[in-house]
């Protein structure tokens, strides 16, 4: 029965590259979450997904679109602004999620209905704001399921990423709620 439960709850995200600084042992208190998608709607969905997954682990998270709404594309060109904003909101960690190539294309078929990419493919880098060093980097991909809302799949993807980073990296284990 336990095997069946575990098989049903297995993440659907594949992690192709995982690197972490083995010497980093600090549990973050607050994370500034930045997504580098050019589309502001996708940026918001990803940032909200990461923030929710982090908060589920009792880690405070600030989404960049609320404190840095007018950052130019790509977001990462403004490293000084990121450091200043991280310090301003009290973040000890910055999580930056960037899109990578996908296996499909955004196209519009003859009926005018958009066809979504066939996968979500990103690299997530995590930086310590005390040392300004990279402490973790993860490349991951999730195959999109037809008929399932894109927003739900983003939320599942970000939850899988934070879960994996919690087991192998800086975000610690899930904290059980007090009863």
C-alpha angles and dihedrals in degrees: 000000000000090000090053091050092049091048090054094049098046112129115254092213121102117215111209099175129023122175127168137173102248091202094060109100104157121121106223120232100192132019129198105214117207127179119193099206110132091217106084092211092055090044090055094046093051095044092048090049093052092045092051093048091049093047089051084062092050093254116132113234134190120199115223096222089070096049101026104030097150101049111142123245122295094036093209095068089079100067094150090052090050093052092046092048093046090054092044093055093040096246116163091187133040118204114197119189118193130185118243128194115299131212094240139040136238102247136160115227122217092272090061093248113135118235114214127225115274093236146018109234121178146152117225119200123190121202131192110228094206094061099017088228131139108251101175140011126186131181113198142169134197123192110228118236118225114243095018116112114259091227091056090051092050090051091050091048095050091046090052091049095050091045092053092045089050092055096044106021150024103320100074129215125314112279114226114231117248114252 
